[in-house]
Every structure is written in structure tokens, then in C-alpha cells.
């Protein structure tokens, strides 16, 4: 059966037209699905019994709850969701083969951020990322992306959403944008797009579409400014060179509310010396952006990779700031439960 949850107003209008329902039924469905957050068609009490009966023949409201929650000593929470291969409520799971994906809730004093996944595993193959090391197992639907937001107990507290969990958002572009439409449209949650940040390794054609079709913030996974070195840790550099991506980004206006960030994982002896800092300044000079330094987590992937020394990170950050590039250091959250940046990797198993 098909899932109503995650459909946009226009998709619901098309559904109603096909089924011969009154046109206003589509907005009623949006209200029940997103404003009221119901999980049963029978709960949609202002729809006629005939409409509800017809909907139940074809559709469900598929809103599975997390199967596990881990809580970090710093208050971060990691939720585990089953990946339903046929996207229906009838899928029977065998714990020896079922796949999972994770989402991370990060509470702070003045904000509450949810880091959502858009795929199970990832195709990009970045060597410093545990998700990439797991390979690719499937893309999430818009409903599965949104359910990570709607189904957690902290839903009403959320101030920000970041598409920085498992997977490459630009490799699941349509579902990601459909989920953003639900979050930002007046028939959905009505959020400002500036509460949402989407990350990418830099899939240039889809990044361009995203910049043309959205007002959400953009975060680019950069991690090394030297092309020959970047390709060794990020294979997608071969298809989408960072220089070409930055050239594209320079064509857009970043002087208003939309924010451009470059993510840079600090790996000892790989990308953390002064020469790399100089190359990074040369690459980004004059672009209105910020660089967000991320401490590499030694438990992520390659045993040959180690986190940069704190003093090295401090010097790197200071150099960029002195050169006029705003540079911040991201606080590591949830490392003890494998919820920090680059550690999400729960693909399958029996212990969900």
C-alpha cells in the first residue's frame, strides 16, 4: 500500500482528482498529516466516511517509531529506524538481514538540532566517514526522511534541521526537496528555510539545482583544498572537482540570510598543516562563507587516520581567521554513542 505521509499538496491534489474527491480534501489531508500529525486515516474526522474508506483501500499513514534510542553523556540522542525495503506497512523484518538508518538529536541551551539521514549507507566512499565505509543500501523516501523529525519525542522542541546524517542529499535530491517542501510550505510546517541546512560533497549539477530551487543553507564537505590529495580521501573529487564547485558557488549571492559553510575534518598529517591552510585561503578568498573545522574521530574508519592535535587545530583556525575567512570549531557531540560527525554506520544487524 502507498504511504500518504510525505506527499506534497500538489501530489495530494492529484490524488484527490484521480479519486474524484472534492478539491479541498487535499488541504484537509495536509492539515491532518503535518499540522495535526495523525498516523491513522480514521483519525481524519472531517473527511467523509466514503473518502476515508476509499483512502484506506489504497493508502496508509506509515509513521514507524524508532526501534532504539541511545543517550550520550552530553545529552545527545541517537535514534535507530528500520529501513522498509518496500516502503509498506506489510514488510516483515528478519533481524538478521534488516537494514537501519540513524538520526541524531543535539540539544543546546538556545537551540535543538536534528541531524537527519537521507539514505541507508552512502555511495560517495569518503575514507574518513563510517557511513561511506558501509556501502550503499538504498535511498529514503520523503516520508522516511520526515518521519525522523515527526516521530521523535523532541519534535516540538526542534529549532533546526540539518541533512548531515547518513547518505548524500544530492544523490537523493527529489526526496530531500520534497521533504523540505513539507517543512517550509504554509500547508506543511511553515518553517523558514533558514532553519534548514543541507550538506553535500559537491555533486555540482544537483548543487546548482538546489541553489536555484531552495533558500536553505548549504554546507559543502571540503576536507582538503589540494585536488590530488582530496581525491585520495574523497573519490567524488574526480567527477566534481572542488575548484569547479567553488566557481559555481561564487556566482550566487551569499550576502543575505542564506549561509554557505565548508566542512573540514582535521586529520593528523593529512590536511592539517600550514600549507593546507594557505591553499584553503587561496581557494575560498573573497567568497562570503565560513569554514567549520571538525575533529576527526579515531573510531570512524581508517586506522591510519588520527585526529589532529588540539594545538594544530587551534593554529589552523587562527590562520584562517587572520586571513579574513571566518573559521569555527564544531563541538563534538555524542561520540560515546557513535553519534558524532562521520560515525553513523548502523546498517544491519540483530541488536536493534
N, C-alpha and C positions, 0 to 999 in steps of 0.2 A: 504494500500500500504506500501511497505517496505522502510525503510529510508537508503539512501546511506551514509549519514553523520555519521561518527563514525566507518565505516568499515576500516579494515587494508588493506595493499597492498595485502597480501595473500588472504584475503576474496574477494577483488575486482578482483584478478586474477582468482579465482574460478568462480566468477560471469561471467567474460568475456568468460571463457572456456565453461561454460554452455550455454551461449547465442550465441556462435560462433563468438564473436568479436575478432579482432586482439589482440595478447597478450599485445602489448604496450599500449592498451587502458587503462589498469589498472593504469599505471603510469600517464597517462593523467588525469584520474579521480582523483587520489591523488593530482595532481597539482591544479586542479580546486577546489577541496573540501577544501584543507588545506592551500596551499601556496597563492591561489588567493581568497579563502573564498567565492565562489559564492553560491547562495541559489536557483538557478534555473538551471535545466538541459539544457534549451535552451541557457543559457549563455556559455556553454561549446563549443565554436565555432570551435575548431579544431577537434571535433568529427563529423563524417559524419551525415547527416540528418537521414539516416536509423538507425544508432546506437542511436541517441538521441530519435527518435520516439519509438524505442523498449524499451529503458530505461524508458520512460515516461509511458509506459503501466503497468510497474511493480513497479517502484521506484519513490521516491520523495527525495528532499533535505529538510528535515524537520529542520528548524532553527528558532523556535519561539523566539520572542524578550521578554524581561522581561515585566510583566504587571504592575510593580510598582517599584519605587526606592525611598528609604528613605535616607536622608543625615544627618549624625551626626554633632554635633557642632565641632568635632575634624577632620572632613573631611572624615571619614569612610562612605562608601555607602553600603546599603543592597538592593540587587535586589531580586525580587519575580518572580518565574517561575511557570506556571501551569504544573501539572503532568498529562500527557496524557495517560490515562489508557490503551489504545490500541496502543499507540506509532504511531498513524497515524495522518494525517492532517485532517481527516474527523471527528474526535471526536468532538462532540458538548458538550460544557460545560454548566452545570447548576450551577450558582454561589452559590446555597445553598448546594451543595454536592462536588464541585470540590476540589481536593487536590492541595497543593502548596509545593514548596520547596524553600529554600533561599540560596543565595551565597553572600559573603561579600568581598568588595574591600577595602584594607587597604593601603592608600598611606603614604609613609615616604619620608624623604629627599633623601635617596640614594637607595630606592627600592620601588616596588609596588607589593603587595602580594594579591592574590585572594584565598579566602578560599571557596572551592567548596564542595557541598553535593554529596553523592553517593546513598542516599536512602531518601524516604519520611517517616519521623519518624525513629525509631530505635528499634531493638529487645533487646538491651543489658540491659535496665532497670536501668541504673545508677541513684541513687537517687538525685544527685546534678545537673542533666542535664535536662533542659526543653524539649529537643528533645526526650529523653527516656521516659519522662512522657506522651508523646503523643501517645505512642504505635507505631506499625509498619504498614505502608500503602503501601509499595512497594519499589522495587529496581529500580534505574535508569539504563537506557541503556548507553552504551559508548557514543552514540550520545548526550544523555541528559546531561551527565557529561561534555562533551566537549563543548556543546553549551553554558554552563555557562561562558566559557572562551572566545569563539569566538564572542558571541553576545553582550557583553558589550562595551560601548564606549571607555573604557580604555584598550582594548585588546592589542594595540600596545605598551603600556607603561609597561605591566606586566614583572616583573623580576623573580617572584617566584609563585609557586602554592602549596597550602597546602590542602590535603584531610582531613580537620578537621571540615567540616560543618556537616550537618545532616546525621546520619547513621554511620554504622561501615564498613569501607572499606573492611575488610577481610571477611565480610559477603556478599559482592558483588564483590568477587575477580576478576572474569573473566572480568566483565565490567570495573572495575578500571584499570586492567592491559592493557586492550585493549585501553582505553583512554590514558594511559601513553605511549603505543607504538606509538600512533599518535603524541603525544607531542615530543617524543625523537628520532624518526626514521628519516633518511635522506629523506624519501618520505613524511614525515609529516612536523612538525615544526623544527625538528633538534635541539631541546633543549638538553642541558646537563641534565642528570638525577639528578645532584646535585642542580638543581633549583626546585626540587620537593620533598616534604615531605609528607609521608603517616602516618596517625595516626591509632592506634588500641588499644582496651582494652586488647589485648593479646590472640587472637584466635590462639593457638600455631601451629596447623598444617598449617594454611594459612600464619602465620608469617614466618615459615620456608620456605615455597614455595616462598614467597616474597623476602626473603634474598637470596635465590638461583637463582631467576629469574630476579632480579632487582638490580640496583645500586642506587636507590633513597634513600633519608634519611628516617629514621624510628623514629616515636615518639610513646612512649608507655604511655597510660593513667594508671598511677600507683595509686596515691591518698591516699594510706595507705599501709605501709610496714608490718602490722600485719595481717596475714591471716584471723583470726576470725573477725577482725574489717573491713577488706577490703570487705569481703563477704556481710557484712551488708549494704554497700553502693554500691557495685558492684557485683551483683549476678553471673556474669561470672567467678568470682574467684573460685566458686565451681567446675566448669568444667575445668578451665585452671588456676591452682594455680600460683601465681606470682613467687614463688621460682623455679618452673619448667620452666617458661618462661625465667627468668634470667639465668638459667643454659644453656638453648638453646642459648641465646644471647652471652654468654661467649665463645661459640665455633666459633664465627666469628671474623674476623679482623676489628677492628674499628680504626686502626692507620692511615688510609689514608684519603681520602676526604669524604667518607661516614660518616654521623653523626648519633649518637644514642642519643635520648633525652627521658627523663622521665618527663611526665607532672604530676604536683602535685597541686591540688586545695586546698587552705588553708581554712579550715572550723573550726571556733572557737570551741574549746573544743572537737573536733572530731579527728583531726590528726595533731595538730599544736604545741604540747609541746616537751620538750627536749627528752622525752622517744621515741617519734616517730622519731625524728631526729637521735637518736642513732640507732634505728632499721633500718632506711633507709640507714645509713652509712654501717651497717653490711651487708645489702642485696646487696649493689652496690659496696662495696670496691674492688678496683683492676680492675673494668670494666671501659674502656675508654668511658665515657658518660658525659652528663650534666643533671642536674635537673632544670626544668623550673617551678618556682612557679607561680601559678595563683590565684589571689584574687577571692574568691567566690563572686558571685553576688547575693545579698539577694533576688532579684526578680526571681531567677531561678526556684526553685521548693518548697522544704520542708520549711514551715515557721519556723520550729525548727532550721534550719541551718542559721548561721550568718557568715559573713566574719571575718576572724582573724584580730586582731588589728594590725595596721601597725608596732608597735614595736615588736610584736610577730613574724611577718613575717621577719622582719629585723634580729632578733636573730636567727631564724631558718636558714635563708640564710647564715649568718655569720658562724654558727656552721658547716654547710656542707662544706663551702669553706675552713675553717681551717682544716677540716679532709681530704682535698685533692679532694673533689668532686666539680667540677665546678657547681655553682648554680646561676641562674639568676632569676630575677623577670620580668614576662611578663607585659608590659604596657597594661592596659585595654583600648580597643578601641571600640567605638560605643555603649556604654552601654545605652545611652539615646534613641537609636532606637532599643533596644533589639537585637543588633548585636554582642555583646561581647561573649566570650567563655562560652558555656553552656546555652545560651539564645535562640538559634534558635528553633522556635517551630510553625511556621505558617503552619499548616496542612490543614485546610479547612476553608471556610467562604464566606461571601458575600462582604467583603470590600477590595478585592484585587485591 
